[in-house]
Amino acid sequence: MEKSILEIQNLTKYYGKIKGIENVSISLRKGEIFGFIGPNGAGKSTTIRSIMNLINKTSGKVLIDGKEFDKNDVQIKEMIGYLPSEIYLYDDLTVREMLNYHEKFFKKDIHKRRTDLVKVLQLDESKKIEDLSLGNLKKLGIILAFMHEPKILILDEPTSGLDPIMQNVFYDLLKEEKKKGTTVFYSTHILSEVSKICDRVGIIKNGQLVQIEKTDELLKKSLTFVTVTSRDSEKIVKDLDGSVVFEEGNTIKFSCRLADDELIKTLSKYTIDRILIEDAELEDIFLHYYE
C-alpha cells in the first residue's frame, strides 16, 4: 500500500460548545489532487487552519510524511505551500519587496521559480501591495505558496478573485505540480473546479466528512433527471420513487436513482408523449448529500 504523505486523523475542533469540525480523517498520497468541497460554513477553512496549526485543535493528529506536524517544526513547514482564502500581507511593501523578503526564508535558490511564476501569472512586481486588486493579490498569494516548490500544497479557495483566463492558467500550474509529484489539498465551494482537476473528492457537511470518493466514480453515481410529458406523469414519478424538480400540466421533471436499464423498463409500461433523460452533474450529486 502506497504511503500517505499527508494524513489527517480524527481532526476535531470545537469553539467552546460549538462544533467546527468533528473526526475528520483523510489520507492523501503523493501526486494526488484532493478536492475538499462544501458550502461556506461547512468546516473547510476550520479543517485547513487546524491542519496548519493556525488554530489549536481540540483533538486529532496531522502527519506529514509519517511525522506528526508540530507548529515549531521548520523542516515540515518547508514541505508545505499554503494559500489562505483571504490574504493579508505588508501593505506598504511592493510585490518585489515582498517576494524578496519571502525568498530569504529558504536556504535553496528559489529565484528562478519565482521569476517563472511572476511571468506566467502576469504580475507587476513594481506595484505596492495596498494597490493590488483582489485578483492580483491572489496571484501574489499563489506565487508565495508555489515558489519554494513544496511537496504539499494546501489551498483554500484558490481561484476566488481570478478571472476565467487566469483560472485556466492556475489549473495548468496545478497539473504541472501533479506531474512533479506534488500533493494538493484543494478546498473549494466551486464544484466545476473539482471535476476539472481533482483525483478524489471529500464532501464536508456540518463539520463532518460525509463522503470520500474518486471524482470519476462520484460523477458515475446513478442520479438521473427525467422529464416526461404524459397523462400518467404523476404515476410515473410515484412508481420510480422520484423527487419532483419541476411540474407544469402533464410535464414533470424529477430526479431518479435507478440504473438505466431498470428506469427504461419501468417507463415502458406507460404511454409517454415526450421524454428527456439527462445525467446529473457534479453539482446535482453534491446537493444530494445536503438534502
C-alpha positions in Angstrom: 0.0 0.0 0.0 1.3 3.4 -1.0 2.5 5.6 1.9 0.5 8.7 2.7 2.3 12.0 2.6 -0.5 13.9 4.3 -2.6 12.1 6.9 -5.4 13.7 8.9 -6.5 11.6 11.8 -9.8 12.3 13.6 -9.3 16.0 13.5 -11.8 17.8 15.8 -12.2 21.5 16.6 -14.8 22.9 19.0 -15.2 26.6 19.7 -16.4 26.2 23.2 -19.6 24.1 22.8 -19.9 25.0 19.2 -18.7 22.3 16.7 -16.3 23.5 14.0 -15.3 20.0 12.7 -15.5 16.6 14.2 -13.5 13.4 13.5 -12.3 14.4 10.0 -9.9 11.7 8.7 -8.3 11.9 5.2 -5.2 10.3 3.8 -3.5 11.8 0.7 -1.0 10.1 -1.5 2.0 11.6 -3.3 1.0 13.4 -6.5 -2.7 13.4 -5.7 -5.0 16.4 -6.1 -7.7 16.0 -3.4 -10.8 18.2 -3.6 -12.3 19.3 -0.3 -15.8 20.6 -1.1 -18.7 22.0 0.9 -20.6 25.3 1.0 -19.4 28.2 3.1 -19.7 27.4 6.8 -19.3 23.6 6.3 -15.9 23.5 8.0 -13.4 23.7 5.2 -11.4 26.6 6.5 -11.5 25.3 10.0 -10.1 22.0 8.8 -7.3 23.8 6.9 -6.4 26.1 9.8 -6.3 23.1 12.1 -4.0 21.2 9.7 -1.7 24.3 9.5 -1.7 24.7 13.3 -3.1 28.2 12.9 -5.7 27.4 15.5 -5.5 24.9 18.3 -7.1 21.5 17.6 -9.5 20.1 20.2 -8.2 16.6 19.3 -6.7 14.6 16.4 -3.4 14.4 14.6 -1.9 15.6 11.4 1.0 13.6 10.0 3.3 14.9 7.2 5.3 12.2 5.5 4.7 10.0 8.6 5.8 12.6 11.2 3.3 14.5 13.4 3.2 18.1 12.4 4.4 20.4 15.2 4.0 24.1 14.6 7.6 24.7 15.5 9.0 22.1 13.1 10.7 24.2 10.4 11.6 21.2 8.2 7.9 20.2 7.9 6.9 23.8 7.2 9.3 23.9 4.3 7.5 21.0 2.8 4.2 22.9 2.7 2.9 25.7 0.5 -0.1 27.4 2.0 -2.6 29.7 0.3 -5.3 31.1 2.6 -8.7 32.1 1.4 -8.0 35.7 2.5 -4.5 37.1 2.0 -3.1 39.7 4.4 0.4 41.0 3.7 2.6 44.0 4.4 0.6 46.7 2.5 3.4 49.2 2.4 5.8 46.8 0.5 5.9 46.4 -3.2 5.3 43.0 -4.7 9.1 42.8 -5.5 10.0 43.6 -1.9 7.5 41.0 -0.6 8.9 38.3 -2.8 12.5 39.2 -2.0 11.6 39.0 1.7 10.0 35.6 1.2 13.0 34.3 -0.6 15.2 34.9 2.4 13.3 32.3 4.4 14.8 29.5 2.3 18.3 28.2 2.0 17.9 26.9 -1.5 17.8 29.3 -4.5 14.2 29.7 -5.5 14.6 32.9 -7.5 14.2 31.3 -10.9 11.0 29.6 -9.9 9.7 32.9 -8.5 10.6 34.7 -11.8 8.8 32.0 -13.9 5.6 32.2 -11.7 5.6 36.0 -11.9 5.8 35.8 -15.7 3.1 33.1 -16.0 0.7 34.9 -13.7 1.4 38.3 -15.3 2.0 40.1 -12.0 3.6 43.5 -11.9 6.3 43.5 -9.2 6.6 47.2 -9.0 3.1 47.7 -7.6 2.5 48.3 -3.9 0.5 45.5 -2.2 -2.0 48.0 -0.9 -2.8 49.0 -4.6 -3.3 45.4 -5.8 -6.7 44.3 -7.0 -8.2 41.2 -5.4 -7.2 39.1 -8.4 -3.6 40.4 -8.3 -3.4 39.9 -4.6 -4.5 36.3 -5.1 -1.8 35.9 -7.8 0.8 37.1 -5.3 -0.5 34.5 -2.7 -0.2 31.7 -5.3 3.4 32.7 -6.1 4.3 32.8 -2.4 2.8 29.3 -1.9 4.4 27.8 -5.0 7.8 29.4 -5.3 9.7 27.2 -2.9 8.5 24.1 -4.7 6.8 22.4 -1.7 5.9 18.7 -1.6 2.4 19.6 -0.3 0.1 22.5 -1.4 -2.7 23.4 0.9 -5.1 25.7 -1.0 -8.2 27.4 0.5 -10.5 28.8 -2.2 -7.5 29.4 -4.5 -9.3 30.8 -7.6 -11.5 33.4 -5.8 -10.8 36.8 -7.4 -9.1 35.3 -10.5 -10.7 36.0 -13.9 -11.6 32.9 -16.1 -8.4 33.2 -18.2 -6.2 33.3 -15.1 -8.2 30.4 -13.6 -7.2 28.2 -16.5 -3.5 29.3 -16.1 -3.8 28.3 -12.5 -5.3 24.9 -13.4 -2.3 24.3 -15.7 0.1 25.2 -12.9 -1.6 22.5 -10.7 -1.4 19.9 -13.4 2.4 20.7 -13.7 2.7 20.3 -9.9 0.9 16.9 -10.1 3.3 15.7 -12.8 6.2 16.6 -10.4 4.6 14.5 -7.6 3.3 17.4 -5.5 0.3 16.6 -3.3 -2.5 19.1 -3.4 -5.3 19.6 -0.8 -7.8 21.8 -2.7 -10.6 23.3 -0.7 -13.4 25.0 -2.7 -17.2 25.5 -2.9 -17.0 25.8 -6.7 -17.8 22.3 -7.8 -16.9 22.7 -11.5 -13.3 23.1 -10.5 -13.3 19.7 -8.8 -14.3 17.7 -12.0 -11.5 19.5 -13.9 -8.5 18.8 -11.8 -9.2 16.6 -8.7 -8.5 12.9 -8.4 -10.6 12.4 -5.4 -13.3 14.4 -3.6 -14.2 14.7 0.1 -17.6 16.2 0.9 -17.9 18.0 4.3 -21.3 18.8 5.8 -21.9 20.5 9.1 -18.3 19.9 10.2 -18.3 16.2 9.4 -16.8 14.3 6.4 -19.8 12.6 4.8 -18.1 11.1 1.7 -14.8 10.4 0.1 -14.7 9.2 -3.5 -12.8 9.2 -6.7 -14.1 12.1 -8.8 -15.0 9.9 -11.9 -16.8 7.5 -9.6 -18.8 10.3 -8.0 -19.8 11.5 -11.4 -21.0 8.0 -12.3 -23.4 7.9 -9.4 -26.8 6.8 -10.7 -28.6 10.1 -10.3 -30.6 10.9 -13.4 -33.0 13.7 -14.3 -36.1 12.6 -16.3 -38.5 15.0 -17.9 -41.7 13.3 -19.1 -44.9 14.6 -20.7 -47.6 12.0 -20.1 -51.1 11.8 -18.8 -49.6 9.3 -16.3 -46.8 11.6 -15.2 -47.7 11.5 -11.5 -48.0 7.7 -11.6 -44.6 7.5 -13.2 -42.9 9.6 -10.5 -44.5 7.6 -7.8 -43.5 4.3 -9.5 -39.9 5.4 -9.8 -39.8 6.9 -6.3 -38.6 10.2 -7.9 -38.2 13.6 -6.4 -40.0 16.3 -8.3 -37.9 19.2 -9.6 -40.4 20.9 -11.9 -44.1 20.4 -12.8 -46.4 22.1 -15.3 -49.5 20.4 -16.6 -48.7 16.9 -17.7 -45.0 17.6 -17.8 -42.9 16.7 -14.8 -39.1 16.8 -14.3 -37.8 14.6 -11.5 -34.6 13.0 -10.2 -34.2 9.2 -10.1 -31.6 6.9 -8.6 -32.5 3.8 -10.6 -30.0 2.2 -13.0 -30.7 3.0 -16.7 -32.0 -0.5 -17.6 -34.4 -0.5 -14.7 -35.5 3.1 -15.5 -36.3 2.2 -19.1 -38.2 -1.0 -18.2 -40.4 1.0 -15.8 -41.0 3.8 -18.2 -42.0 1.3 -21.0 -45.2 0.5 -19.0 -46.6 3.9 -19.7 -47.8 6.0 -22.6 -45.4 8.8 -22.9 -45.7 11.8 -25.3 -42.3 13.2 -24.7 -39.2 12.2 -22.7 -35.8 13.6 -21.9 -33.3 11.7 -19.8 -30.2 13.6 -18.5 -27.2 12.6 -16.5 -26.7 14.5 -13.2 -23.8 16.9 -13.0 -21.4 17.1 -10.0 -23.5 19.9 -8.5 -26.6 17.8 -8.5 -24.8 14.8 -6.9 -23.3 17.2 -4.3 -26.7 18.6 -3.4 -27.9 15.1 -2.8 -25.6 14.9 0.2 -27.1 18.2 1.5 -30.7 17.1 1.4 
